[in-house]
Amino acid sequence: MKRIIILIAAIAVVAMMIGTAFAADKLVVATDTNFPPFEFKDPATGKHTGFDVELWDAIAKEVGVEYDLQPMDFNGIIPGLQSGQIDVGIAGMTIKPERAKVVDFADGYYNAGLLILVKADNADVNSIEDLKGKVVSTKLGTTSEDFVKKNAQAADVKLFPNNDSMFMELMAGGADAVVFDSPVIADFMNKAGKGQVKVVGPLYQGQSYGIAFPKGSGLVVKVNAALKKLRENGTYRDLYVKWFQTEPK
């Protein structure tokens, strides 16, 4: 009888430890290392912040989950989701049919498009057609890469793993133009490149950003419900205005 009691007690302890371990599990949430104003490292604090980072934090609180933020190169996020090493990806990721075949997306949370950025004194480039025979820099593994290769007829498309490098290539004269997501282009033009660059042509290829998950993830429904609530209670609007200085579109 004593052995049975000890055995039951041991089983109870193990069950408690397992329950605690599961309760302590945190989601691994991947974000880009440098995609301002969506995600970037704040030089003052050394922590990653931005619209995506703060939006996900609000969503996580609504859903009631804990998480660890994992900044990484953009082109590693989808493979990480596919392999199960990552639970969530929020990184200004365009919802594209080919991506939706390998990961699941929540409802779109930001409407964007692509812009052409050139130096302020450039009089040769005014549209995508003018990039024929030119050198264009953009970010590796993005919608911008696909768009430029399909439409620009550029002499060379230089691909970089982060935003800083593709903008630096333009400023150093190694590229005639940058083609990239409109909010990031606007952020660079109004800050680091102020007075030195300009946008030419219209907004190309309207697109929506979505939060990505491994195929079959049960989080999609919960995140959609949380996004809906954040839009209704004004939290989404407040974050949007904070980071983009304009009303949600």
N, C-alpha and C positions, 0 to 999 in steps of 0.2 A: 504493500500500500504506500509506503514511504517513497519507494522508487517511482511509483505512478505519479505521486504528487510532485516530485522533483522534475519528472519528465514533462508534466503539464506546465509547470512553472517555466521550464526551459523553453518550451514551445511558445509560451506567451511572450517571453522576452524576445525571442527571435522574431515573432510576428510584429512586435512593437518596433524592433529595430528596422525591419523591412518597411513598415508603414512610415516610419520617420524618414527613411532614406528616400522613399518615393515622394514624400511631402516636401523634402528639401530639394528635389530636382528643380532645376531652373531651365527655362528655354534658352537656347543659344540663338541670338538675334544678330544676323550679319548686316553690316552697313558699309558703305564705301568709306575709304580713308579720307578722301578729299573731294567733296562735291558741294561746295558752298552755293547757296545758303541752306542746302538740304542736310548735309553732314560735313563736318570739318572739326579739326582739333583747335580748341580755343587756346591761343598762346598764353593767355593770362592764367588759366587754370590747368592746362594740359589735358583737359577732358574733352571728349567728343560731344558736340552739340549741333543744333540746326533744326530745321523744320521737321525732317523725318524723325530725328532722335526724340524731339519733344512730343511729336504726334504719337509715336509708338509708345512712349511712356504713358500718355493719357489713355491709349487703347488698352495697354496692359493693366492699368488700374481698373478700367471698366470690366475687363474680362476676369480679373482677379488672378493674374499669373505673375510669377517672378521671372526675371530673365537676366542674362549676362550679355552685354553688348560686345560684339566681336567685329571691330573694324578690319576690313580686308580689301584686297584688290577686287574691283567690280567683276572682272571676268572669272573669279573663283567662286562667286556666290551660287550660281545655278548648279555647278557641279557639286558644291557642298550640300545643297538641298537634295539633289538626286541621290547622293551617297548616304544621306541621313545624318551627316555630321552637323548640319544646321537645321534649326526648326523654322526659322522665319528669315526672310530677306527683305529689307526696306532700304532702297538705295536709289531713288529716282529711276526705278526700273520700268521701262515702257512695256505695256501689255501687248505682246506680239504673238500672232498665231503659232509661230514655231516655238516660242518659249512656253506657251500654254499647253503644248503637247507633252512637255517634260516636267512642268511644275504647275501647281494650282495658284490662281490669283484671287485675292479678295477684290471687291469693287474698286474701281479707280478712285484715287483720292486727290489727283492733281492733273489739270489739263495743260499741256505744253506743246512745243513744236520746235523746229530747228531754225537757227539763224546763221547768217554768214557774217563773220567779223574780219575786218581788214584794218591795216594801219590808217590813221587819220588822213594821210596825204596820198592814199591810193586812189587813183582816178580810173584805173583799168577794170576793176571788178565792181559790177553793180547787180549781178544776178548769178544764178547757178550756171547759166550758159557761159558766162565770162570766166568760169574756172577751167575751161578747156585749155589744156596745155600748161596749167599752173600747178604749183605745189600746195597741197592742202594738208593741214594737220588736224587730227581729231583723236578721239579716245578709243582704245582697243576694245572690241567686243560690244560695241554700242550700236544703237539704231543709226547714229550719225555715220558710222563706218559703212554700214549697208547703203545708206542713202547716197553718200559721196561716190562710192564705187559704182553705183548703178546709174547715177545721173550727171556727175560732174565732168567726166572725161578728162580728169586731171592727169598731168604727166607723172605725178607721184603723190601717193597718199601716205603720209607719215603717221604712224599709230603709236600712241603713248599710253602707259598704264594709269596716268593720273592727269588731272586738269592743269596743274602748274606747268608741266613739261610741254603740253601742246600750246599753251599760251606763250611760254618762253620761246618756243620755236618761231612763233610769229614775230615777237618783239625783237628777236635776234636776227631776223631776216632770212631764216631758214625755211619759211613758208610764206606763201602769198596770202593765205586766209586760214581761218579756223571755222569749221562748221560743227556746231554743237547745240545742245539743249538751250532753249531761250532763257530760262531763269539764270543759268550759270553764265551765259554770255552777258546778260544784263548786269549781273553782280560784278563781273570782272571789269566791264566797261565803266561802271559807276564807282569803282574802288581802285584796284591796283593799276588798271589801264586808263584811268580817267584822263581825257584830253589827248590820249595817244592813239586811240582806236575808234572805230565807228562801225555800226551795223549797216549792211547794204542789202537790198532786196526785201521780199516779203517774208512772212512766217511760212516755213515749209513743213509739210507732213504733220498736221495736228495729231497729237497722241496723248494717251492717258498713262500716268504712272500707277502702278499697282503694287501691293504687298504680296510677296511670293511665299509659297509653302511647298513642302514635299507633296507629291501626288497622294490624294486621299486624306489629307490632314483634316482632322475634325475642328481645327482652329478657324477655318475659313468662315463658317457660319457665324461663329462667335465674334470674330473680328468685324464682319459686315454689320452685325447688330450694334457693336460698339461704335463703329464709324457713323452709323445712322444717328445714334444717340448724341455723339459729340457734335454733329452738324446741327441737331435740333436744339441743344442746350447752349450753343454759342462758343463752345470750347474750340472747335475747328476754326471758326471765323477769327477768334482772338489770336490763335497761333499763326494763321495765314497773314493777318495784318501785321503782326509782329515781325515776321521774316521777309515779307514781300512789299510792305508799305502800300498795299492796295487791297480792295475787297476781293473775296473769292470769285473766281470766274467759272 
